[in-house]
Amino acid sequence: MLALANQLASRAARLLAAVHEPALWSISAGRKVVGTLVCEAGHWRLAWFAGVDPRLANYAGPLDGDVEALAATLSARLGAPVELHSLSV
């Protein structure tokens, strides 16, 4: 139970911090980096690299700071694991 509480607190802290500070994630599918997720001044945007699978490139859903949910959604669209890795800005 304590582990779950710590996980939720950590996730909430990341979400709140991302609203005020620039943040950058790489998006990987398989062994390839296929795009980025950027947050600046509370505005989120996806950028895809050339050759990315159209199932990912056509994603027009919400970008609300829930990186884990976005990874799960993109994984479901692709039918394969998609991972987001936080990078230092």
BAKEFI-972797 format. One record per residue (C-alpha): x, y, z; residue number from 1. Coordinates in steps of 0.25 Angstrom, whole numbers, m for minus. Each point is the difference from the previous one (the first is absolute). Layout:
<rec><u>X</u><v>Y</v><w>Z</w><resi>NUM</resi></rec>
...
//
This chain:
<rec><u>0</u><v>0</v><w>0</w><resi>1</resi></rec>
<rec><u>11</u><v>9</v><w>3</w><resi>2</resi></rec>
<rec><u>7</u><v>m3</v><w>m13</w><resi>3</resi></rec>
<rec><u>m13</u><v>4</v><w>m7</w><resi>4</resi></rec>
<rec><u>m1</u><v>13</v><w>7</w><resi>5</resi></rec>
<rec><u>15</u><v>4</v><w>m3</w><resi>6</resi></rec>
<rec><u>m2</u><v>m4</v><w>m14</w><resi>7</resi></rec>
<rec><u>m13</u><v>9</v><w>m1</w><resi>8</resi></rec>
<rec><u>8</u><v>12</v><w>7</w><resi>9</resi></rec>
<rec><u>11</u><v>m1</v><w>m9</w><resi>10</resi></rec>
<rec><u>m9</u><v>0</v><w>m12</w><resi>11</resi></rec>
<rec><u>m7</u><v>12</v><w>5</w><resi>12</resi></rec>
<rec><u>13</u><v>7</v><w>3</w><resi>13</resi></rec>
<rec><u>5</u><v>m2</v><w>m15</w><resi>14</resi></rec>
<rec><u>m14</u><v>5</v><w>m5</w><resi>15</resi></rec>
<rec><u>1</u><v>13</v><w>8</w><resi>16</resi></rec>
<rec><u>14</u><v>2</v><w>m3</w><resi>17</resi></rec>
<rec><u>m2</u><v>m2</v><w>m15</w><resi>18</resi></rec>
<rec><u>m10</u><v>11</v><w>m1</w><resi>19</resi></rec>
<rec><u>10</u><v>11</v><w>5</w><resi>20</resi></rec>
<rec><u>13</u><v>m5</v><w>m6</w><resi>21</resi></rec>
<rec><u>4</u><v>m4</v><w>m14</w><resi>22</resi></rec>
<rec><u>0</u><v>m15</v><w>m2</w><resi>23</resi></rec>
<rec><u>4</u><v>m10</v><w>m11</w><resi>24</resi></rec>
<rec><u>m2</u><v>m15</v><w>m2</w><resi>25</resi></rec>
<rec><u>5</u><v>m9</v><w>m11</w><resi>26</resi></rec>
<rec><u>m10</u><v>m9</v><w>m5</w><resi>27</resi></rec>
<rec><u>5</u><v>m14</v><w>m4</w><resi>28</resi></rec>
<rec><u>m7</u><v>m12</v><w>m7</w><resi>29</resi></rec>
<rec><u>8</u><v>m12</v><w>m1</w><resi>30</resi></rec>
<rec><u>15</u><v>3</v><w>m1</w><resi>31</resi></rec>
<rec><u>m3</u><v>14</v><w>m7</w><resi>32</resi></rec>
<rec><u>m2</u><v>14</v><w>5</w><resi>33</resi></rec>
<rec><u>m12</u><v>4</v><w>m8</w><resi>34</resi></rec>
<rec><u>m4</u><v>14</v><w>6</w><resi>35</resi></rec>
<rec><u>0</u><v>9</v><w>12</w><resi>36</resi></rec>
<rec><u>m10</u><v>6</v><w>10</w><resi>37</resi></rec>
<rec><u>3</u><v>14</v><w>4</w><resi>38</resi></rec>
<rec><u>m7</u><v>9</v><w>11</w><resi>39</resi></rec>
<rec><u>3</u><v>15</v><w>0</w><resi>40</resi></rec>
<rec><u>m8</u><v>10</v><w>9</w><resi>41</resi></rec>
<rec><u>m11</u><v>m11</v><w>2</w><resi>42</resi></rec>
<rec><u>m1</u><v>m2</v><w>m15</w><resi>43</resi></rec>
<rec><u>2</u><v>m15</v><w>m5</w><resi>44</resi></rec>
<rec><u>4</u><v>m4</v><w>m14</w><resi>45</resi></rec>
<rec><u>4</u><v>m13</v><w>m7</w><resi>46</resi></rec>
<rec><u>10</u><v>0</v><w>m11</w><resi>47</resi></rec>
<rec><u>3</u><v>m12</v><w>m9</w><resi>48</resi></rec>
<rec><u>12</u><v>m4</v><w>m8</w><resi>49</resi></rec>
<rec><u>0</u><v>m4</v><w>m14</w><resi>50</resi></rec>
<rec><u>m5</u><v>m14</v><w>m3</w><resi>51</resi></rec>
<rec><u>m8</u><v>m1</v><w>13</w><resi>52</resi></rec>
<rec><u>m11</u><v>m10</v><w>m1</w><resi>53</resi></rec>
<rec><u>m13</u><v>8</v><w>m4</w><resi>54</resi></rec>
<rec><u>m8</u><v>m6</v><w>12</w><resi>55</resi></rec>
<rec><u>9</u><v>8</v><w>9</w><resi>56</resi></rec>
<rec><u>1</u><v>12</v><w>m9</w><resi>57</resi></rec>
<rec><u>m15</u><v>1</v><w>m2</w><resi>58</resi></rec>
<rec><u>m2</u><v>1</v><w>16</w><resi>59</resi></rec>
<rec><u>m8</u><v>12</v><w>2</w><resi>60</resi></rec>
<rec><u>m5</u><v>m3</v><w>14</w><resi>61</resi></rec>
<rec><u>2</u><v>8</v><w>13</w><resi>62</resi></rec>
<rec><u>14</u><v>4</v><w>5</w><resi>63</resi></rec>
<rec><u>m3</u><v>3</v><w>15</w><resi>64</resi></rec>
<rec><u>13</u><v>m3</v><w>7</w><resi>65</resi></rec>
<rec><u>m3</u><v>m15</v><w>3</w><resi>66</resi></rec>
<rec><u>12</u><v>m6</v><w>m7</w><resi>67</resi></rec>
<rec><u>m3</u><v>m14</v><w>5</w><resi>68</resi></rec>
<rec><u>m14</u><v>1</v><w>m6</w><resi>69</resi></rec>
<rec><u>5</u><v>5</v><w>m13</w><resi>70</resi></rec>
<rec><u>10</u><v>m11</v><w>m1</w><resi>71</resi></rec>
<rec><u>m11</u><v>m10</v><w>3</w><resi>72</resi></rec>
<rec><u>m9</u><v>6</v><w>m11</w><resi>73</resi></rec>
<rec><u>11</u><v>1</v><w>m10</w><resi>74</resi></rec>
<rec><u>4</u><v>m15</v><w>3</w><resi>75</resi></rec>
<rec><u>m15</u><v>m4</v><w>m2</w><resi>76</resi></rec>
<rec><u>0</u><v>8</v><w>m14</w><resi>77</resi></rec>
<rec><u>13</u><v>m6</v><w>m5</w><resi>78</resi></rec>
<rec><u>m3</u><v>m14</v><w>6</w><resi>79</resi></rec>
<rec><u>14</u><v>0</v><w>6</w><resi>80</resi></rec>
<rec><u>7</u><v>6</v><w>12</w><resi>81</resi></rec>
<rec><u>3</u><v>15</v><w>m1</w><resi>82</resi></rec>
<rec><u>9</u><v>6</v><w>11</w><resi>83</resi></rec>
<rec><u>2</u><v>15</v><w>4</w><resi>84</resi></rec>
<rec><u>13</u><v>3</v><w>6</w><resi>85</resi></rec>
<rec><u>2</u><v>13</v><w>7</w><resi>86</resi></rec>
<rec><u>12</u><v>8</v><w>m5</w><resi>87</resi></rec>
<rec><u>7</u><v>12</v><w>7</w><resi>88</resi></rec>
<rec><u>m3</u><v>14</v><w>m6</w><resi>89</resi></rec>
//
